[in-house]
Amino acid sequence: MVFIYIIGTIAGLIILLWIIAPVYTYLKWPPLRPKEKGFKYVHTDFDGSVRELYPEEVEHLSQKYHGADGGRPYIKDSYEQKTPDGKMSGYILRRRVPKDIPIIKRDRGY
């Protein structure tokens, strides 16, 4: 009988975490802009401007990566976050860019 209580308690905790984890994630990192057309990610440049991705970047970010793969792209959690090497630039979810910062479509220039 005690075994059933232990299993029930463990199952209840798992279900509770399954419900709480998405709520916590949403509250910690809420979307900062409405859904927009375009790829899921954008790129923050060194000067803080945000641009659409180039086609090869979209292809690179669309690949599946193993968690320990050193070649996987670094995705920032917030606009202000710096990369591990202290730079502002990097990939970020489109919805995590503040509304007042425009997302520009830019050509490579070469």
C-alpha positions as CSV (number, residue, x, y, z in Angstrom):
1,M,0.0,0.0,0.0
2,V,2.9,2.4,0.8
3,F,4.3,1.6,-2.6
4,I,1.1,2.9,-4.3
5,Y,1.4,6.2,-2.3
6,I,5.0,6.7,-3.3
7,I,4.2,6.0,-7.0
8,G,1.2,8.4,-6.8
9,T,3.3,11.1,-5.2
10,I,6.0,10.8,-7.8
11,A,3.5,10.8,-10.6
12,G,1.8,13.9,-9.1
13,L,5.0,15.8,-8.9
14,I,5.9,15.0,-12.5
15,I,2.5,16.2,-13.7
16,L,2.8,19.3,-11.5
17,L,6.2,20.1,-13.0
18,W,4.9,19.4,-16.5
19,I,2.3,22.1,-15.9
20,I,4.5,24.6,-14.1
21,A,7.5,24.6,-16.4
22,P,5.8,26.2,-19.4
23,V,4.2,28.8,-17.3
24,Y,7.5,29.7,-15.6
25,T,9.2,29.9,-19.0
26,Y,6.5,32.2,-20.4
27,L,6.7,34.5,-17.4
28,K,10.5,34.6,-17.5
29,W,10.7,35.2,-21.3
30,P,7.4,36.6,-22.5
31,P,7.1,37.5,-26.2
32,L,8.0,41.2,-26.7
33,R,6.3,41.6,-30.1
34,P,3.3,40.1,-31.9
35,K,3.7,37.2,-34.3
36,E,5.2,38.4,-37.6
37,K,5.9,36.8,-40.9
38,G,9.4,35.6,-41.5
39,F,11.8,33.0,-40.1
40,K,11.6,32.2,-36.4
41,Y,15.1,33.8,-35.7
42,V,16.7,37.1,-36.6
43,H,20.3,38.3,-36.1
44,T,21.5,41.1,-33.8
45,D,24.5,42.9,-35.2
46,F,27.4,44.5,-33.3
47,D,25.8,47.9,-33.2
48,G,22.5,46.6,-31.8
49,S,20.5,46.7,-35.0
50,V,18.5,43.6,-35.9
51,R,18.3,42.1,-39.4
52,E,16.6,39.3,-41.2
53,L,18.7,36.2,-41.8
54,Y,20.5,35.5,-45.1
55,P,19.4,32.3,-46.9
56,E,22.5,30.4,-45.8
57,E,21.9,31.4,-42.2
58,V,18.3,30.1,-42.4
59,E,19.7,26.8,-43.7
60,H,22.3,26.7,-40.9
61,L,19.7,27.3,-38.2
62,S,17.2,24.9,-39.7
63,Q,19.6,21.9,-39.2
64,K,19.2,19.6,-36.2
65,Y,22.1,19.7,-33.8
66,H,23.2,17.5,-30.9
67,G,23.3,19.2,-27.6
68,A,27.1,18.7,-27.3
69,D,27.8,19.8,-30.9
70,G,30.4,22.6,-30.7
71,G,29.3,23.8,-34.2
72,R,25.7,24.6,-33.2
73,P,24.7,28.2,-33.3
74,Y,24.4,30.2,-30.1
75,I,20.9,31.5,-29.5
76,K,20.5,34.5,-27.2
77,D,17.7,34.5,-24.6
78,S,17.2,38.2,-24.6
79,Y,18.1,41.2,-26.7
80,E,20.5,42.7,-24.1
81,Q,22.3,39.4,-23.5
82,K,25.9,39.2,-24.6
83,T,27.4,36.2,-26.2
84,P,30.0,34.1,-24.3
85,D,32.8,36.2,-25.9
86,G,31.2,39.5,-24.7
87,K,29.7,40.6,-28.0
88,M,26.2,41.9,-28.7
89,S,25.8,40.1,-32.0
90,G,24.0,36.8,-32.3
91,Y,20.9,34.9,-33.2
92,I,17.7,35.6,-31.2
93,L,14.1,34.5,-31.5
94,R,12.1,37.1,-33.5
95,R,9.5,37.5,-30.7
96,R,12.3,38.3,-28.1
97,V,13.3,41.5,-29.9
98,P,11.7,44.6,-28.3
99,K,8.9,46.2,-30.3
100,D,10.7,49.5,-30.7
101,I,13.6,48.0,-32.5
102,P,13.0,47.5,-36.2
103,I,13.9,44.3,-38.0
104,I,15.6,45.3,-41.3
105,K,16.1,43.4,-44.4
106,R,19.7,43.9,-45.5
107,D,21.7,42.7,-48.5
108,R,25.2,41.4,-47.9
109,G,26.7,44.3,-49.9
110,Y,29.1,42.3,-52.0
